[in-house]
Amino acid sequence: MSYLKILKNLKLNLKLSWQEIVFCSSYNVANSLGILDFFGTIKIGQKANFVILDDKFELKMSIIFGQIYREFAK
């Protein structure tokens, strides 16, 4: 299952808030992998890796290590 489908499932079927989704899909993952010093939260010194979605869960933008990407293969 794709990452976007997982997020959509968490929001629509499990009725999680966006805060809960971000926590379980980034913070918890980074913590369990032992990389919380670099990933999993948004703060100074962290890697800037995240996605921007629209209300239909379509990917609009990715930011990976501070580089912005707006073109995606469908």
NUNU-486825 format. One record per residue (C-alpha): residue number from 1; residue in one letter; x, y, z. Coordinates in pm, whole numbers. Layout:
N
<node num="NUM" residuo="a" c1="X" c2="Y" c3="Z"/>
...
END
This chain:
74
<node num="1" residuo="m" c1="0" c2="0" c3="0"/>
<node num="2" residuo="s" c1="137" c2="343" c3="-88"/>
<node num="3" residuo="y" c1="218" c2="604" c3="174"/>
<node num="4" residuo="l" c1="-60" c2="831" c3="43"/>
<node num="5" residuo="k" c1="-316" c2="548" c3="65"/>
<node num="6" residuo="i" c1="-209" c2="480" c3="421"/>
<node num="7" residuo="l" c1="-257" c2="848" c3="513"/>
<node num="8" residuo="k" c1="-598" c2="854" c3="345"/>
<node num="9" residuo="n" c1="-701" c2="539" c3="533"/>
<node num="10" residuo="l" c1="-590" c2="686" c3="866"/>
<node num="11" residuo="k" c1="-790" c2="1005" c3="802"/>
<node num="12" residuo="l" c1="-1107" c2="870" c3="642"/>
<node num="13" residuo="n" c1="-1151" c2="526" c3="797"/>
<node num="14" residuo="l" c1="-993" c2="563" c3="1138"/>
<node num="15" residuo="k" c1="-1100" c2="928" c3="1173"/>
<node num="16" residuo="l" c1="-760" c2="1035" c3="1309"/>
<node num="17" residuo="s" c1="-676" c2="1404" c3="1330"/>
<node num="18" residuo="w" c1="-393" c2="1542" c3="1117"/>
<node num="19" residuo="q" c1="-189" c2="1581" c3="1434"/>
<node num="20" residuo="e" c1="-237" c2="1212" c3="1516"/>
<node num="21" residuo="i" c1="-152" c2="1111" c3="1159"/>
<node num="22" residuo="v" c1="170" c2="1315" c3="1158"/>
<node num="23" residuo="f" c1="265" c2="1172" c3="1497"/>
<node num="24" residuo="c" c1="215" c2="808" c3="1397"/>
<node num="25" residuo="s" c1="358" c2="843" c3="1044"/>
<node num="26" residuo="s" c1="670" c2="1045" c3="1125"/>
<node num="27" residuo="y" c1="752" c2="1088" c3="1494"/>
<node num="28" residuo="n" c1="680" c2="727" c3="1594"/>
<node num="29" residuo="v" c1="862" c2="587" c3="1290"/>
<node num="30" residuo="a" c1="1172" c2="802" c3="1347"/>
<node num="31" residuo="n" c1="1168" c2="717" c3="1717"/>
<node num="32" residuo="s" c1="1143" c2="342" c3="1654"/>
<node num="33" residuo="l" c1="1432" c2="362" c3="1404"/>
<node num="34" residuo="g" c1="1647" c2="558" c3="1649"/>
<node num="35" residuo="i" c1="1678" c2="860" c3="1417"/>
<node num="36" residuo="l" c1="1465" c2="1109" c3="1610"/>
<node num="37" residuo="d" c1="1764" c2="1345" c3="1639"/>
<node num="38" residuo="f" c1="1741" c2="1405" c3="1263"/>
<node num="39" residuo="f" c1="1390" c2="1310" c3="1149"/>
<node num="40" residuo="g" c1="1035" c2="1296" c3="1282"/>
<node num="41" residuo="t" c1="981" c2="1651" c3="1406"/>
<node num="42" residuo="i" c1="992" c2="2000" c3="1258"/>
<node num="43" residuo="k" c1="1255" c2="2204" c3="1438"/>
<node num="44" residuo="i" c1="1595" c2="2361" c3="1385"/>
<node num="45" residuo="g" c1="1856" c2="2099" c3="1297"/>
<node num="46" residuo="q" c1="1608" c2="1844" c3="1163"/>
<node num="47" residuo="k" c1="1601" c2="1724" c3="802"/>
<node num="48" residuo="a" c1="1323" c2="1900" c3="609"/>
<node num="49" residuo="n" c1="1148" c2="1599" c3="459"/>
<node num="50" residuo="f" c1="771" c2="1624" c3="425"/>
<node num="51" residuo="v" c1="481" c2="1621" c3="180"/>
<node num="52" residuo="i" c1="200" c2="1865" c3="107"/>
<node num="53" residuo="l" c1="-137" c2="1711" c3="15"/>
<node num="54" residuo="d" c1="-464" c2="1862" c3="-104"/>
<node num="55" residuo="d" c1="-805" c2="1772" c3="41"/>
<node num="56" residuo="k" c1="-830" c2="1477" c3="-202"/>
<node num="57" residuo="f" c1="-498" c2="1336" c3="-78"/>
<node num="58" residuo="e" c1="-325" c2="1426" c3="-405"/>
<node num="59" residuo="l" c1="45" c2="1498" c3="-366"/>
<node num="60" residuo="k" c1="112" c2="1866" c3="-439"/>
<node num="61" residuo="m" c1="466" c2="1910" c3="-314"/>
<node num="62" residuo="s" c1="749" c2="1718" c3="-151"/>
<node num="63" residuo="i" c1="1035" c2="1876" c3="39"/>
<node num="64" residuo="i" c1="1331" c2="1641" c3="69"/>
<node num="65" residuo="f" c1="1644" c2="1759" c3="252"/>
<node num="66" residuo="g" c1="1525" c2="2117" c3="191"/>
<node num="67" residuo="q" c1="1479" c2="2071" c3="-187"/>
<node num="68" residuo="i" c1="1126" c2="2144" c3="-315"/>
<node num="69" residuo="y" c1="972" c2="1906" c3="-572"/>
<node num="70" residuo="r" c1="646" c2="1982" c3="-755"/>
<node num="71" residuo="e" c1="660" c2="1745" c3="-1054"/>
<node num="72" residuo="f" c1="544" c2="1389" c3="-996"/>
<node num="73" residuo="a" c1="489" c2="1083" c3="-1214"/>
<node num="74" residuo="k" c1="129" c2="962" c3="-1212"/>
END
